[in-house]
């Protein structure tokens, strides 16, 4: 399948928006609501009492990981013909940072 510049850029942009929303939810809302700094017992109690929220946070982190990979691949497709060195640098950098 040939991916054109428009499709690659829209995929990367939409993935970045989804990643930002998922990060705001997982890190900003879930983690700040469940984690009590310096009190592991309270954190565990929050996680067990809010198991659905904890699982939603994990799903959000998985979504962040997948959209990050999608951004990496989309940007590689976008730059591979016009700037091949930049494309490979971006691909190596994107795939090496978890």
C-alpha positions as CSV (number, residue, x, y, z in Angstrom):
1,X,0.0,0.0,0.0
2,X,1.4,3.4,-1.0
3,X,0.9,6.1,1.6
4,X,0.9,9.6,0.2
5,X,2.1,12.7,2.1
6,X,-1.4,13.9,3.0
7,X,-2.4,10.6,4.5
8,X,0.8,10.3,6.4
9,X,0.6,13.8,7.8
10,X,-3.1,13.5,8.8
11,X,-2.3,10.2,10.5
12,X,0.6,11.7,12.4
13,X,-1.4,14.8,13.4
14,X,-4.5,12.9,14.5
15,X,-2.3,10.4,16.4
16,X,-0.6,13.3,18.2
17,X,-4.0,14.7,19.2
18,X,-5.2,11.3,20.5
19,X,-1.9,10.8,22.3
20,X,-2.2,14.2,24.0
21,X,-5.8,13.5,25.1
22,X,-4.9,10.0,26.4
23,X,-1.9,11.5,28.3
24,X,-4.0,14.1,29.9
25,X,-6.4,11.5,31.1
26,X,-3.9,8.8,32.1
27,X,-1.3,11.0,33.7
28,X,-3.3,14.1,34.7
29,X,-6.5,12.6,35.9
30,X,-6.0,8.9,36.7
31,X,-2.5,9.1,38.2
32,X,-3.1,12.2,40.2
33,X,-6.3,10.7,41.6
34,X,-4.9,7.3,42.5
35,X,-1.3,8.0,43.6
36,X,-0.6,9.5,47.0
37,X,3.0,10.6,47.1
38,X,5.0,9.0,50.0
39,X,2.1,6.8,51.0
40,X,2.2,3.4,49.2
41,X,-0.6,1.9,51.4
42,X,-3.0,4.7,50.4
43,X,-2.0,4.4,46.8
44,X,-2.7,0.6,46.9
45,X,-6.0,1.3,48.6
46,X,-7.0,3.8,45.9
47,X,-6.0,1.4,43.2
48,X,-8.0,-1.5,44.6
49,X,-11.1,0.7,45.4
50,X,-10.9,2.3,41.9
51,X,-10.0,-0.7,39.9
52,X,-12.0,0.5,36.9
53,X,-10.2,3.8,36.9
54,X,-6.9,2.1,37.2
55,X,-7.6,-0.2,34.3
56,X,-8.8,2.8,32.2
57,X,-5.5,4.5,33.0
58,X,-3.6,1.4,31.9
59,X,-5.6,1.4,28.6
60,X,-4.7,5.1,28.2
61,X,-1.0,4.3,28.6
62,X,-1.3,1.5,26.0
63,X,-3.1,3.9,23.6
64,X,-0.2,6.4,24.1
65,X,2.3,3.7,23.3
66,X,0.4,2.7,20.1
67,X,-0.2,6.2,18.9
68,X,3.5,7.0,19.5
69,X,4.5,4.1,17.2
70,X,1.9,5.3,14.7
71,X,3.4,8.8,14.7
72,X,6.9,7.4,14.2
73,X,5.9,5.3,11.2
74,X,3.7,8.0,9.7
75,X,6.5,10.6,9.9
76,X,8.9,8.1,8.4
77,X,6.6,7.6,5.5
78,X,6.2,11.4,5.2
79,X,9.9,12.2,5.1
80,X,11.4,9.1,3.4
81,X,11.3,10.4,-0.1
82,X,12.1,14.1,0.4
83,X,14.5,13.9,3.4
84,X,15.7,10.3,3.7
85,X,18.4,11.1,6.3
86,X,15.9,12.9,8.5
87,X,13.4,10.0,8.0
88,X,15.9,7.4,9.3
89,X,17.0,9.6,12.2
90,X,13.4,10.2,13.2
91,X,12.6,6.5,12.9
92,X,15.6,5.4,15.0
93,X,14.9,8.1,17.6
94,X,11.2,7.3,17.7
95,X,11.6,3.6,18.0
96,X,14.4,3.8,20.6
97,X,12.6,5.9,23.2
98,X,9.8,4.0,24.9
